[in-house]
């Protein structure tokens, strides 16, 4: 059966695929220092298998290289979601856990309980730990692992040009502040209004 998605040239590595996708998201969402991106990954799905059946550390390491490259380029922080066996806790640097005052949970992710990506990320960090949850500014989901529980409100789906990493379908999202105030609310200042006041005050 012919695929409806554009094919990916075989010479394009997994590292290049994920870095292209994450870079596009970072540019679209204005990600940079002080922002956090949550990453969910099924290396099984990347390899064309069903999620949770064929995790591969070698795949995780290649993806991690591309993800870290873009993180270093833009300056945002990373949080790697574990699998359901660790209640989808997140691998983060202890400095991020402290800065955001996240709740720490005790476990060391391994491929069979945590997932290959979480396991690889944990062992690549300076001072890794697990956070119970987080409210990330954006996220990338490789293999549809469901990262929505770790995105701050309001999540905005973002469709990247490249929709697959290996054989895994990719979803991405960034977030925006809630719009409050109803029909009278203003959400941005127009140039001509910079110095003008309103004749109808609300106090």
C-alpha positions as CSV (number, residue, x, y, z in Angstrom):
1,X,0.0,0.0,0.0
2,X,1.4,3.4,-1.0
3,X,2.1,5.8,1.8
4,X,0.3,9.2,1.7
5,X,3.3,10.9,3.4
6,X,6.4,12.1,1.4
7,X,9.2,9.6,1.6
8,X,12.4,10.4,3.5
9,X,15.6,9.8,1.5
10,X,17.6,7.0,3.1
11,X,20.7,9.1,3.3
12,X,19.0,11.5,5.8
13,X,20.0,10.2,9.2
14,X,17.7,10.0,12.3
15,X,19.8,12.8,13.8
16,X,19.2,15.1,10.9
17,X,15.5,14.3,10.8
18,X,14.9,15.1,14.5
19,X,17.1,18.2,14.4
20,X,15.3,19.6,11.4
21,X,11.9,19.1,13.1
22,X,13.0,20.5,16.4
23,X,14.7,23.5,14.8
24,X,11.6,24.3,12.9
25,X,9.5,24.1,16.1
26,X,12.0,26.3,18.0
27,X,11.9,29.0,15.3
28,X,8.1,28.9,15.0
29,X,7.6,29.1,18.8
30,X,10.4,31.5,19.6
31,X,12.1,29.1,21.9
32,X,15.2,30.2,23.7
33,X,16.8,30.5,27.1
34,X,14.4,30.1,29.9
35,X,12.1,27.9,27.9
36,X,11.5,24.1,28.4
37,X,10.8,21.5,25.7
38,X,9.4,18.1,26.7
39,X,10.5,15.2,24.5
40,X,8.5,12.0,24.3
41,X,10.0,9.2,22.2
42,X,9.3,5.6,21.2
43,X,12.4,4.2,19.7
44,X,10.3,1.1,18.8
45,X,8.1,3.2,16.6
46,X,11.1,4.9,15.0
47,X,12.2,1.4,14.0
48,X,8.8,0.5,12.6
49,X,7.6,-1.6,15.5
50,X,4.8,-1.2,18.0
51,X,5.5,1.2,20.9
52,X,7.0,-0.6,23.9
53,X,8.1,-3.7,22.0
54,X,11.5,-3.1,20.5
55,X,13.3,-0.2,22.3
56,X,16.8,0.5,21.0
57,X,19.5,2.5,22.8
58,X,21.4,3.0,19.6
59,X,18.4,4.8,18.1
60,X,18.0,6.8,21.3
61,X,21.6,8.0,21.2
62,X,21.4,9.1,17.6
63,X,18.2,11.1,18.3
64,X,19.6,12.5,21.5
65,X,22.6,13.9,19.6
66,X,20.3,15.8,17.2
67,X,18.0,17.0,20.0
68,X,20.9,18.3,22.1
69,X,22.4,20.0,19.1
70,X,19.3,22.1,18.6
71,X,18.9,22.7,22.3
72,X,22.5,24.1,22.4
73,X,21.8,26.3,19.4
74,X,18.7,27.9,20.8
75,X,19.4,27.7,24.6
76,X,16.2,26.0,25.8
77,X,16.1,23.3,28.5
78,X,15.1,19.7,27.9
79,X,12.8,17.3,29.8
80,X,12.6,13.7,28.5
81,X,9.4,11.8,29.3
82,X,9.7,8.3,30.7
83,X,7.3,5.5,29.7
84,X,4.2,4.5,31.7
85,X,6.2,2.1,33.9
86,X,7.7,5.2,35.6
87,X,4.3,7.0,35.4
88,X,5.7,9.3,32.6
89,X,8.1,11.1,35.0
90,X,10.6,13.3,33.3
91,X,14.4,13.1,33.1
92,X,15.8,16.6,33.8
93,X,19.0,18.2,35.1
94,X,18.8,18.8,38.8
95,X,19.4,22.5,38.2
96,X,16.2,22.7,36.2
97,X,14.3,20.8,38.9
98,X,15.6,23.3,41.5
99,X,14.9,26.4,39.4
100,X,11.3,25.4,38.7
101,X,10.7,23.8,42.1
102,X,9.6,20.6,40.6
103,X,8.7,17.5,42.7
104,X,11.4,14.9,42.5
105,X,10.6,11.2,42.3
106,X,13.1,8.4,42.9
107,X,14.0,6.0,40.1
108,X,16.7,5.4,37.5
109,X,15.2,4.9,34.0
110,X,16.3,1.8,32.1
111,X,15.1,0.6,28.7
112,X,12.6,-1.8,30.2
113,X,11.2,0.6,32.8
114,X,11.5,4.2,31.6
115,X,12.3,3.7,28.0
116,X,15.5,3.8,25.8
117,X,15.4,7.6,25.3
118,X,14.9,8.4,29.0
119,X,17.6,5.9,29.8
120,X,20.0,7.5,27.3
121,X,19.1,11.0,28.4
122,X,19.6,10.2,32.1
123,X,23.1,8.9,31.5
124,X,24.1,11.8,29.3
125,X,23.3,14.5,31.9
126,X,25.6,16.2,34.4
127,X,23.3,15.7,37.4
128,X,20.2,13.9,36.3
129,X,17.0,13.3,38.3
130,X,13.4,12.6,37.8
131,X,10.6,15.1,38.1
132,X,7.1,13.9,38.7
133,X,5.6,16.5,36.2
134,X,6.4,19.7,34.4
135,X,4.6,22.5,32.5
136,X,6.8,22.8,29.4
137,X,6.6,25.6,26.9
138,X,6.7,23.3,23.9
139,X,7.1,19.6,23.1
140,X,7.9,17.1,20.4
141,X,6.4,13.6,20.4
142,X,8.1,11.0,18.4
143,X,5.9,7.9,18.0
144,X,2.8,9.5,19.6
145,X,3.7,8.7,23.2
146,X,1.3,11.4,24.5
147,X,3.2,14.3,26.0
148,X,0.2,16.6,26.5
149,X,0.1,16.0,30.3
150,X,3.4,17.9,30.5
151,X,2.6,21.0,28.5
152,X,1.4,24.2,30.1
153,X,-1.9,25.5,29.0
154,X,-2.8,26.5,26.3
155,X,-1.2,24.0,23.9
156,X,-1.2,24.9,20.2
157,X,-0.6,22.0,17.8
158,X,2.2,22.7,15.3
159,X,2.6,20.7,12.1
160,X,6.2,20.5,11.0
161,X,7.1,20.0,7.4
162,X,8.7,16.6,8.2
163,X,6.1,14.5,9.9
164,X,8.2,11.3,10.6
165,X,11.4,10.3,12.3
166,X,12.3,7.0,10.9
167,X,9.0,5.2,10.8
168,X,7.5,7.1,13.8
169,X,4.9,9.8,13.3
170,X,5.8,13.1,15.0
171,X,3.5,15.5,16.7
172,X,4.7,18.9,18.0
173,X,3.1,21.7,20.0
174,X,4.0,25.0,21.6
175,X,2.0,26.9,24.2
176,X,0.5,30.4,24.7
177,X,-0.9,32.3,27.7
178,X,-4.6,32.0,28.3
179,X,-6.6,34.9,26.8
180,X,-8.6,36.5,29.5
181,X,-11.1,39.4,29.9
182,X,-13.8,38.7,27.3
183,X,-14.9,41.0,24.4
184,X,-13.4,44.2,25.9
185,X,-10.0,42.7,26.5
186,X,-6.9,43.9,24.5
187,X,-4.1,41.4,23.8
188,X,-1.5,43.7,22.2
189,X,-0.7,47.4,22.1
190,X,-1.0,49.0,18.6
191,X,1.6,51.6,17.8
192,X,-0.9,54.5,17.7
193,X,-2.1,53.5,21.1
194,X,1.3,53.6,22.9
195,X,0.6,57.0,24.5
196,X,-3.2,57.2,24.1
197,X,-5.4,56.5,27.1
198,X,-9.0,55.1,27.0
199,X,-11.9,57.3,27.7
200,X,-13.8,54.4,29.3
201,X,-11.9,53.1,32.3
202,X,-12.7,49.9,34.2
203,X,-11.7,50.8,37.7
